[in-house]
Amino acid sequence: MQIRTGRASDLRPLEGLLSRIENFTPEEVACAVELLELAAGAAPDEHPDYKLLVAEAQGGALAGYVLYGPTPMTEATWDLYWIASDPAFRGKGAGSRLVLAMEDEVLRRGGGQVRVETSSLGEYAATRTFYERHRYLEAGRLPDFYKPGDDLVTLYKRLA
């Protein structure tokens, strides 16, 4: 599996990947696709707020992606906006490879920490465990942020 910069030709396969993820609502898929279009459809650095890395498996299938960018009005903080892996490739290291590649790129660009937001729902327990394994710490919660009973969980990691 190789990690590479996303490109415009990845948009349709990534949209298909997103539609196969059981936790994502149609609204979330639409939001993710909109950001992917900005990141992958643009010339490099045309949209400096969005960077896209994809995990490409043997044979060219896309196993996953990570979308991230510098946090506006901060000196060295970056946001991890979306990470997704195709259910057919779960447990094969795509997500971990993407996070590590993103962190290396953030460091290379002068970043010092990464922030990520996720849901408190039980369906996202595996997502939160994934971040914990990668040493992301919970920084705070906003109760009922997404809807009643669904808190916004903010995590972060200081990079070495």
C-alpha positions as CSV (number, residue, x, y, z in Angstrom):
1,M,0.0,0.0,0.0
2,Q,1.4,3.4,-0.9
3,I,0.5,6.8,0.4
4,R,0.4,9.6,-2.2
5,T,-1.1,13.0,-2.8
6,G,-4.7,12.9,-3.9
7,R,-5.7,14.1,-7.4
8,A,-8.8,14.9,-9.3
9,S,-9.1,11.4,-10.7
10,D,-9.6,10.1,-7.1
11,L,-12.8,12.1,-6.6
12,R,-15.3,9.5,-7.8
13,P,-13.6,6.5,-6.2
14,L,-13.4,8.4,-2.9
15,E,-17.1,9.4,-3.1
16,G,-17.9,5.7,-3.6
17,L,-15.7,4.8,-0.6
18,L,-17.5,7.4,1.6
19,S,-20.9,6.0,0.6
20,R,-19.9,2.5,1.8
21,I,-19.1,3.8,5.4
22,E,-21.9,2.8,7.6
23,N,-21.5,5.7,10.1
24,F,-21.7,8.5,7.6
25,T,-25.1,10.1,6.9
26,P,-25.8,11.4,3.4
27,E,-25.3,14.9,4.7
28,E,-21.8,14.0,6.0
29,V,-20.9,12.3,2.7
30,A,-22.0,15.5,0.8
31,C,-19.8,17.7,3.1
32,A,-16.8,15.3,2.7
33,V,-17.2,15.3,-1.1
34,E,-17.4,19.1,-1.2
35,L,-14.1,19.3,0.7
36,L,-12.5,16.6,-1.5
37,E,-13.5,18.6,-4.6
38,L,-11.6,21.6,-3.2
39,A,-8.6,19.6,-2.2
40,A,-8.2,17.2,-5.2
41,G,-9.7,19.3,-7.9
42,A,-7.4,22.2,-7.4
43,A,-3.8,22.8,-8.5
44,P,-1.3,22.2,-5.7
45,D,-1.5,25.1,-3.2
46,E,-4.5,26.7,-4.9
47,H,-6.5,25.8,-1.8
48,P,-3.8,25.8,0.9
49,D,-6.3,25.1,3.6
50,Y,-6.9,21.5,2.4
51,K,-4.3,18.8,1.8
52,L,-5.3,15.3,0.6
53,L,-3.4,12.1,1.0
54,V,-4.8,8.7,-0.3
55,A,-3.8,5.1,0.5
56,E,-3.6,3.2,-2.8
57,A,-3.6,-0.6,-2.5
58,Q,-2.1,-3.1,-5.0
59,G,-4.0,-2.9,-8.2
60,G,-4.9,0.8,-7.8
61,A,-7.9,0.6,-5.5
62,L,-8.2,3.4,-3.0
63,A,-8.1,2.0,0.6
64,G,-8.7,5.4,2.3
65,Y,-7.8,9.0,2.6
66,V,-7.0,11.8,5.0
67,L,-8.0,15.5,4.5
68,Y,-6.2,18.0,6.7
69,G,-4.9,21.6,6.7
70,P,-3.5,24.4,8.7
71,T,-5.9,25.9,11.3
72,P,-6.6,29.5,10.4
73,M,-5.2,32.2,12.7
74,T,-2.8,29.8,14.5
75,E,0.9,29.5,14.3
76,A,1.4,25.8,14.2
77,T,-1.9,24.0,14.6
78,W,-3.4,21.8,11.9
79,D,-6.8,20.3,11.6
80,L,-7.5,16.7,10.6
81,Y,-10.8,17.2,8.8
82,W,-11.7,13.8,7.5
83,I,-10.1,10.3,7.6
84,A,-11.9,7.4,6.0
85,S,-11.0,3.9,5.0
86,D,-12.9,1.6,2.8
87,P,-14.6,-1.1,4.8
88,A,-13.0,-3.7,2.5
89,F,-9.6,-2.5,3.7
90,R,-10.2,-2.0,7.4
91,G,-7.7,-3.6,9.7
92,K,-5.0,-3.5,7.0
93,G,-3.2,-0.4,8.2
94,A,-4.4,2.2,5.7
95,G,-5.7,4.5,8.4
96,S,-2.6,4.3,10.5
97,R,-0.4,4.9,7.5
98,L,-2.4,7.9,6.5
99,V,-2.3,9.4,10.0
100,L,1.5,8.9,10.2
101,A,2.1,10.4,6.7
102,M,-0.1,13.3,7.6
103,E,1.8,14.0,10.8
104,D,5.1,13.8,8.9
105,E,3.8,16.3,6.4
106,V,2.5,18.6,9.1
107,L,5.9,18.5,10.8
108,R,7.7,19.1,7.5
109,R,5.5,22.2,7.0
110,G,6.3,23.6,10.5
111,G,3.2,22.3,12.3
112,G,3.4,21.5,16.0
113,Q,0.0,19.9,16.8
114,V,-3.0,18.3,15.2
115,R,-6.6,18.8,16.3
116,V,-9.5,16.5,15.3
117,E,-13.2,16.5,16.1
118,T,-15.5,13.5,16.3
119,S,-18.8,12.3,17.7
120,S,-19.4,10.9,21.2
121,L,-21.9,8.3,19.9
122,G,-21.2,4.6,20.4
123,E,-20.9,4.2,16.6
124,Y,-17.7,6.3,16.8
125,A,-16.1,4.3,19.7
126,A,-13.8,2.6,17.2
127,T,-12.8,5.9,15.8
128,R,-12.0,7.3,19.2
129,T,-10.0,4.2,20.0
130,F,-8.1,4.6,16.7
131,Y,-7.1,8.1,17.7
132,E,-6.1,7.0,21.3
133,R,-3.8,4.3,19.7
134,H,-2.1,7.1,17.8
135,R,-1.7,9.2,21.1
136,Y,-4.4,11.8,20.4
137,L,-5.7,13.1,23.8
138,E,-9.2,14.4,24.5
139,A,-9.1,18.1,25.0
140,G,-12.8,18.8,25.6
141,R,-16.4,18.1,24.8
142,L,-19.4,20.2,23.8
143,P,-22.5,18.5,25.0
144,D,-25.3,18.0,22.5
145,F,-23.3,19.6,19.8
146,Y,-24.4,17.5,16.8
147,K,-27.8,16.7,18.3
148,P,-29.2,15.8,21.8
149,G,-27.0,13.1,23.3
150,D,-24.2,13.5,20.6
151,D,-21.3,15.5,22.0
152,L,-18.5,17.0,20.0
153,V,-15.3,15.4,21.2
154,T,-12.1,17.4,20.5
155,L,-8.8,15.5,20.4
156,Y,-5.3,16.7,19.8
157,K,-1.7,15.5,19.5
158,R,1.5,17.5,20.0
159,L,4.0,16.4,17.4
160,A,7.6,15.8,18.2
